[in-house]
Amino acid sequence: MYSVVYITASGPGETEKIASALVEDGLVACVNAVPITSYFIWEGSMHKDAEVLLLCKTLTARAEDVVARVKELHSYDVPCITHWPIAGGSESYLQWVGEQAGGGP
């Protein structure tokens, strides 16, 4: 089984730090980084912040390892990190994800 891990980062520097570590550590096969604007309330105040969305592809069995590694690297007190299973897709791509992220399906 395969999963997507969804993470937001504070900007390009943090994106590079997190994405590079996850790929180099073999925890994820690939990270897509997309600039976004996030709207949220934090400590009683409304925020509108430029962030970067990281979409990371990995094995479901490695998703919690990814969460733990991101928590070590992230600058936020409460970083946005969620994950969900991939229901389907290109079998050859998913096979590659499995090979890169620590083994087969």
C-alpha positions as CSV (number, residue, x, y, z in Angstrom):
1,M,0.0,0.0,0.0
2,Y,1.1,3.5,-0.8
3,S,0.3,6.9,0.9
4,V,0.5,10.6,0.3
5,V,1.9,12.7,3.2
6,Y,0.6,16.3,3.2
7,I,2.8,18.8,4.9
8,T,2.9,22.6,4.9
9,A,6.3,24.5,5.3
10,S,7.1,28.1,6.1
11,G,8.9,28.8,2.8
12,P,11.6,27.7,0.4
13,G,14.4,27.2,3.0
14,E,12.3,24.9,5.2
15,T,10.9,23.2,2.1
16,E,14.4,22.4,0.9
17,K,15.5,21.1,4.3
18,I,12.4,18.8,4.8
19,A,12.1,17.6,1.2
20,S,15.8,16.8,0.8
21,A,16.0,15.0,4.2
22,L,12.9,12.8,3.4
23,V,14.2,11.8,0.0
24,E,17.8,11.3,1.0
25,D,16.8,9.3,4.1
26,G,14.7,7.0,1.7
27,L,11.5,7.8,3.6
28,V,9.7,9.1,0.5
29,A,10.1,8.5,-3.2
30,C,9.3,12.1,-4.3
31,V,8.2,15.4,-2.9
32,N,6.2,18.0,-4.9
33,A,6.4,21.5,-3.6
34,V,3.6,23.9,-4.4
35,P,3.3,27.6,-3.2
36,I,0.0,28.2,-1.3
37,T,-1.7,30.8,0.9
38,S,-3.0,29.4,4.2
39,Y,-5.7,31.0,6.3
40,F,-6.0,30.0,9.9
41,I,-6.4,31.1,13.5
42,W,-3.4,30.7,15.7
43,E,-3.2,31.8,19.3
44,G,-6.4,33.8,18.9
45,S,-5.3,35.8,15.8
46,M,-6.3,35.4,12.2
47,H,-3.4,34.6,9.9
48,K,-2.9,34.7,6.1
49,D,0.5,33.2,5.4
50,A,2.4,32.3,2.3
51,E,3.5,28.6,2.7
52,V,4.6,25.7,0.6
53,L,2.6,22.6,0.3
54,L,4.6,19.4,0.2
55,L,3.0,16.3,-1.3
56,C,5.2,13.3,-0.4
57,K,4.7,9.8,-1.9
58,T,5.7,6.8,0.2
59,L,4.7,3.4,1.5
60,T,1.9,3.4,3.9
61,A,4.1,1.4,6.3
62,R,6.6,4.4,6.3
63,A,4.0,7.2,6.8
64,E,4.4,7.5,10.5
65,D,8.2,7.5,10.1
66,V,7.8,10.4,7.8
67,V,5.6,12.2,10.4
68,A,8.3,11.7,13.1
69,R,11.1,12.9,10.8
70,V,9.2,16.0,9.8
71,K,8.5,16.9,13.4
72,E,12.3,16.8,14.1
73,L,13.0,19.2,11.2
74,H,10.0,21.5,11.2
75,S,10.1,25.1,12.6
76,Y,6.4,25.2,13.6
77,D,5.2,24.2,17.1
78,V,2.3,22.3,15.5
79,P,3.1,21.5,11.9
80,C,0.5,20.4,9.5
81,I,1.3,16.8,8.7
82,T,-1.4,14.4,7.5
83,H,-1.4,11.3,5.4
84,W,-3.9,9.1,3.5
85,P,-3.7,6.0,1.4
86,I,-3.4,6.2,-2.4
87,A,-6.4,4.3,-3.8
88,G,-5.0,3.7,-7.2
89,G,-2.8,5.1,-10.0
90,S,-0.1,4.1,-12.5
91,E,1.1,0.7,-11.3
92,S,4.6,1.4,-12.7
93,Y,4.8,4.7,-10.8
94,L,3.6,3.1,-7.6
95,Q,6.1,0.3,-8.0
96,W,8.8,3.0,-8.3
97,V,7.5,4.7,-5.2
98,G,7.8,1.4,-3.3
99,E,11.4,0.8,-4.6
100,Q,12.5,4.3,-3.6
101,A,10.7,4.4,-0.2
102,G,12.1,1.2,1.2
103,G,10.9,-1.8,-0.7
104,G,8.0,-3.3,-2.7
105,P,4.3,-2.9,-2.0
